Amino acid sequence: MLTPTAYGLAIVLDLLVLFIGARFLLQPQPAATAYGVPAKPQGDAAYLAIKGLRDATFGVMGLALLAFAGATAEAWFMLLVALTPLGDTLIVLRHGGTKAVAFGIHFATAVVVLISAALLFAV
């Protein structure tokens, strides 16, 4: 039962970050607002696209690692990727976002990603 849970959570997280990346590429302003730091209407397009590309790449990379390299490689990937939502927590706090978004979305995401890594290491 541990293996399907570990793989299932990893797949869901990889697809979620791929979706978030696609949203930043296709609907950058609403995606930035949901991130917790609204973007300036006339000035942040390149940075929003960079974030979208980064997130989409992480999602595809995670899926590829899981499919072609296995659980251990995905576990290491998840462990390192957890740095991103931890950094996002600090970014939201430093740039006027709410604590609810910083901790309720970004920090909570980091915790779930670390749980995913632990489950993958256990299989």
C-alpha positions in Angstrom: 0.0 0.0 0.0 2.9 2.4 0.6 4.1 2.2 -3.0 0.9 3.3 -4.6 0.5 6.1 -2.1 4.1 7.3 -2.6 3.8 7.2 -6.4 0.3 8.6 -6.4 1.3 11.6 -4.3 4.4 12.3 -6.4 2.3 12.2 -9.6 -0.3 14.5 -8.2 2.4 17.0 -7.0 4.2 16.8 -10.3 1.0 17.4 -12.3 0.0 20.2 -9.9 3.2 22.1 -10.4 2.9 21.6 -14.2 -0.6 23.1 -14.0 0.7 26.0 -12.0 3.4 26.6 -14.5 1.0 26.5 -17.4 -1.3 28.9 -15.6 1.6 31.4 -15.2 2.3 31.1 -18.9 -1.4 31.4 -20.0 -3.0 33.6 -17.3 -0.1 35.4 -15.6 -2.0 38.1 -13.7 -4.5 35.8 -12.0 -1.7 33.3 -11.3 0.4 35.9 -9.6 -2.6 37.0 -7.5 -3.1 33.4 -6.4 0.6 33.1 -5.7 0.1 35.8 -3.0 1.9 38.8 -4.5 -0.1 40.4 -7.3 1.9 41.5 -10.3 2.0 45.0 -11.7 -0.4 45.2 -14.7 2.2 46.7 -17.0 5.5 45.5 -15.7 6.2 41.9 -14.7 5.4 39.8 -17.7 8.9 38.4 -18.2 9.2 37.4 -14.6 5.8 35.7 -14.6 6.8 33.8 -17.7 10.0 32.7 -16.1 8.1 31.4 -13.1 5.7 29.6 -15.4 8.5 28.0 -17.3 10.3 27.0 -14.1 7.3 25.4 -12.6 6.3 23.6 -15.8 9.8 22.3 -16.1 9.8 21.0 -12.5 6.5 19.2 -13.2 7.8 17.5 -16.4 11.1 16.7 -14.8 9.4 15.0 -11.8 7.2 12.9 -14.0 10.2 11.9 -16.2 12.3 10.9 -13.2 9.5 8.9 -11.7 8.8 7.1 -15.1 12.4 6.5 -16.1 14.6 6.6 -13.0 12.4 5.4 -10.3 11.3 6.2 -6.7 14.8 7.0 -5.3 15.6 9.6 -8.0 12.2 11.1 -7.6 12.6 11.2 -3.8 15.9 13.2 -4.1 14.2 15.5 -6.6 11.3 16.1 -4.2 13.7 16.8 -1.4 15.5 19.4 -3.4 12.3 20.9 -5.0 11.0 21.5 -1.5 13.4 24.5 -1.4 11.2 26.2 -4.0 8.0 26.5 -1.9 10.1 27.3 1.2 11.6 30.2 -0.8 8.2 31.2 -2.0 7.1 31.4 1.6 9.8 34.0 2.3 9.1 35.9 -1.0 5.4 36.3 -0.2 6.2 37.5 3.3 8.9 39.9 2.1 6.7 41.4 -0.6 3.5 42.2 1.3 1.6 39.0 0.9 -0.4 37.6 3.8 0.8 35.1 6.4 -2.2 33.0 5.5 -1.0 32.6 1.9 2.7 32.3 2.8 2.1 29.5 5.3 -1.2 28.1 4.2 -0.2 27.6 0.6 3.6 27.8 0.2 4.9 26.4 3.5 2.2 23.7 3.5 3.2 22.8 0.0 6.8 22.4 1.2 5.7 20.1 4.0 3.6 17.9 1.6 6.6 17.7 -0.9 8.8 16.6 2.0 6.3 14.0 3.0 6.3 12.8 -0.6 10.1 12.6 -0.5 10.0 10.5 2.7 7.4 8.1 1.2 9.4 7.7 -1.9 12.6 7.0 0.0 10.6 4.3 2.0 9.5 2.3 -1.0 
